[in-house]
Amino acid sequence: MKDEDGRTYTFDDYRLRGRVTVRIHTGVGRDTRTDLYQDRRHYVWDNHSDTATLRNDRGRFVDDESWGRHRGGHR
């Protein structure tokens, strides 16, 4: 997963199956099957606008989520 500023998060040993939801948290925490933590000490997501883009292990676009002025996403 990558944000507009180029910060990335790689899912280690996690397989996201079709039609499944997982929440990605910036902070420190314990991973579960529904919540994953980046273990960062500082915020990553911009509160005003940002886009998180998810790609598979081959670099192919899977999904994105945008908020703020950039709603509509990027591929």
Secondary structure by P-SEA (a helix, b strand, c coil): ccccccbbbbbccccccccbbbbbbcccccccccbbbcccccccccccbbbbbbbcccccccccccccccccccc
